[in-house]
Amino acid sequence: MGGTLIQTRWYHTAALIGCLLLLLPLDATAREGSAGRAGAFLRMGLGARARAMGNAQVAAVQDGLGAYYNPAALADLDGQFVNLSKMFLSLDRTFNVAGYARPIPPTAGLSLMWINAGVGNIDERDLNGQKIGNIDYSENAFYLSFANRVSPWVSLGVSVKLLTQQLYELSAKGFGLDLGVLVTPLDNLQIGLVVQDIRSGYNWNSDDIYERGSAIENRFPVTLRGGVAWRLPKYSTLLAVDVDKQTSGDVELHVGAEHIIMHRLALRAGLDGGDLAGGFGVVFPIAGLESRIDYSLANDDNDPELSQILSWVIRF
């Protein structure tokens, strides 16, 4: 009986992953032109815990950040969560995250999240090099995510995104879609798959600024991410491995580990592509609520300095 149940779970795992892979042609146009460049802020990773674990989160994400890493994980929330995060970047750049997630009994979950990135106070100069003002640049993504557990071992999720970009007097908007599945074929083992940025992109129109304006569409590359998370309760340890592939990029490997000490301290390490990462988390009560501060430090090929992230997670 047990063997038949396990075989059924593995069969459903393979079938669901196959169905999700069939969705990739929905965004075949993302393989063209500048699609590999737009939306880079949504490919940096979120939260100190995730970054410290090398962004290996498709099957290991917790605390409501499934809206970004795998919306299907929202079906397994064990409480309501508020996430606040700030990444400290060079050149006065900002990267901030705010999110709220909650379960919807008996088998569903919902999340709202805002991701903001940008830089301000860029000098605007005339042809003579004289400063005449400041230029601000920003990008935002607003997530609405939902998940449901369709069987005791299978969850499905979707994230709908409103995207905005502002550069000087120009602005653009767009929409995107993420789809995810999370399967538990064995106790303490989870397998996840997510397709990110289906139809995501910006639509620009400069008619309001220039006499002969133009309309331009910048598509994001579609990303396929698969991951495995193996929990070792005896050792209070979680091991995770992700592999991702963008329509205009190479395959990348993400490896992460988390070890819990006395239910209060978490030590984490990971490999994010070719970049090392590490960090820790400390759990403490505040106003009768469970609270956790996470910190991560990571190398980043796109930043001359080490990337630092500070996150605050509140559970109630």
N, C-alpha and C positions, 0 to 999 in steps of 0.2 A: 504493500500500500504506500509506504513512504517513498520507495523508488519510483513508483508511478507518479506521485505528486511532484517529485523533483524533476522528472522528465517533462511533465506538463509545464512546469515553470520555465524550464530551459526552452521549450518549444515556443511559448508565448514571448519570451525574451527575443529569440531570433526573428519571429514574425513581426514584432513591433519595430525592431531596429530596421528591418527590411522596408517596412512601410514608410518610416521616416526618411530613409535614404532616397526613396522615390520622389520626395518633395524637392530635391535639389534642382531639377530642371525648371522649377517655377521661377528661378531667378537667373536663368542662363545669361541674360544681358549683362549681369554684373561682372562677367569675365572680360568685358571690353574696356578700353580707354583708361580713364583715371580712377576706375572703381577701387583699385588697391590702395588708394590714398585717403579718400574721404572717410570721416568717422573714426579717426585713429583714437580719439579719447575713449571710445567704447571698447577698445581692445587692450587697455592697460591693466585691467583687473580691478577688483573692488575690495576694500576692507583689509585691515592689517592681518587678520587671521589667514585669509585666502592668499595674500601676497607672500606671507612668511612660508606658506606651504607650496610655493612655486606655482600658484594658480591652478593646482590640481584639485578642482572642486566640482566637476560635473556630477560625481556620485558621492561627494563628501561635504557638500555645502550645508550650512546650518544657519539658524538665526534669521531667516527671512531673506537672505541675499540670493536665494534661489531665483528670484525675479530676474537676476542677471545671469547667473551661472547655469541654472537649469530650473525652469518654472515648475516642473513636475515635483520638485522637492517641497513645494509649499503644501502639498497634501499631508506631509508628515510633521507639521509644526506641533510642538508640545506646549504652546503658550503664545501670547502676543509679544511682539518684539518691536523695539524702536532701535534703528541703526543710525549712528552719526559718525562720519569719517572725514578726515582731512589728510591729503597727501601734500608733503612739503617738497616742492620742486624748485629747480634753479631758474634763474632769469625771471623771477617774480611771477611765475605761472601759478595758477590755482587749480585745485581738483578737489571737489567736495561732493559728499554723498549724504542723503537723508532718506530714510525709508521706514515704512511701517508695514508689518505683516501680522496676520491673525488667522487662526483656524476657523473654518466654518463647519461645525459638526453636521453629520458624523464623519465625513470622509473628504472634505474639501479644504482649500486654503486660499487666501486672497492677499495681495500685496500692492502697495503704492510706493513708488520710489522716484527720487529726483537725483540726477547726476549732472553736475555743472563743472565745466572746465573753461579756462580762458586766461587772458593776461590783459592788464589795463595800463593806462598812462604811457602808451607808446608815443614818442615824440612825433608830431606831424610838422614837417618843414617845407618851406617853399623852395623854388629853384635856386635861391641864393643861400640855402642852408639855414635860414632863420626859422626858429620855432614859431609856429602859428597856432598850435593847439595840441590836443591829445587824441589818440585813437584807442578805442577799446575793442577787444575781440573776445567772443564768448560762444560756447556751444552748450546746449542743454538737451537732456533726454528725460522724458517723463514716462514712467512705466506704469501700466495697469496689468497685473498678472493674476492668473487663476489656475488652480490645479484641482484634480479630483482623483481619488484612488478608485480605479475601476474594478479592481480585484484585490484580495488581501496582499498581493505581491507586485502589483503593477499600478503606477501612477502616471497620469498624463497632464501636461501643463502648457500654457500659452502665455506669452507676454506681448502686449501691444504697446508700441512706443510712438510718442509724439516727439519729433526732433526739430530743434531750432538752431540757427547759427546767425550771429551778428558780426559784421565786419564793417567798421566805419559807418556809412549811411546805408549799406546794403544788408539785407536780411533774407534768410531762406528758411523754408519749412519742409517737413517731410514726415513720413510715417514708416514704421517697420514692424516686423513680426519675428518672434522667436518661438520655436516649438520644441518641447522636450519630453522625454520618457525616462522613468526611473523604475528599475526592476530589482526585486530581491529574490534571486533564485535559490539562495541558501541563507541560513541564519548568519548575520554579521557580514554578509557580502552583498554589495549593491553594484549594479551596472547602470550607467546613465549614458544617454545620447541626446544631444541638442543641436538643432540647426538654428544659427543666429543670423539676424539681419536679412531675412527674406524680404525683398522689395524695399529695403531701407535706403534712404538717400535724401539729398537736398534738391529742391527746385528753386533756382535763382531767376529773378527777373529784374533787370536794371532799367526798365522803361520809365520809372518814376524819377530817375536820377539823370539819365542821359537822353538826349534828343533821339538818338538812334540806339536804344537799348537792345538787349538780347535776352533770350531765355535759355538757361543752361540747366541740365540735370546731372548731378554728381551722385553716382550710386556707391554704396558701401560694398566691400567684398563679402560674399556669403561665407560663413565659417561653420564647419562641421566639427564638433567636439565630442569625443567619446571618452568615458572614464570608468575606472573601477576603484572601489573603496573597500578595504578589508579591515574590520574592527577586531581587535584582540583584547577582549574584556579582561582576561587574566592579567595582562600587562598594562592595562589602561592606555592602550596605544591605537592609533588610527594610521593606516598606510593608504596612500592614494596615488594613482597614476592616471594621467590624461594624455590623449593625443589629439591634436587639432590640425586642421588643414583649411586654408583659405583658398578661394577660387583663384586668387592671383598671387599665392605665396607657397612657401615650402611647408612640409610637415614639421610640427614642433612637438617635443616631448616635455611634459610637466610631471614632476615627481615631488611628493610631499609627505611629511610625517608629523604627527602630533602626539605628545605624551603628556598625560594628566597626572599631577602629583597632589594627592590628598584632596581632590575635588576643587582645589583653589588655584592652582598654578598650572599653566599649560606651556610647555616648551615645544617650539616648532622649527622645522627646517625644510628647505625645498630647493629644487632646481627648476627654474622657469626658463625653458628653452636652454640657452647656454649660460644663464645668469644665476648666481647663487643668491639665496634668500634665507632669512631666519627671523625669529622673533619670539615673543612670549605674550601670555595673557594672564591677568589676575582677576579673580572673582571676589566681589565684596558686596555686602548689602548696603542699600541706600534707600532711606524712607520706607523700609519694609519690602523693597523690591530687590530682585536679583540683578546685579550690575556687573559688567566686565569691561575692563580696559585692556585693549590689545595694542601691541606695538610691533612694527616690522621694519627691517632694514634690508635693502636689496640692491644688487647691481642692476644697471639698466643701460643697454647699448645706446639708447636714445637720449641719455642724460649724462653729462660729464661728471655729475656728482651722484652719490648714493641716494636712492629714493627712500624716504622715511614716511611711514603712515601711522597715524594715531586714530584709533577707533574706540567708540563707546557703544556698548550694547546693553540695553535694558530689557529685561523679561518680566512680564506680569500676567 
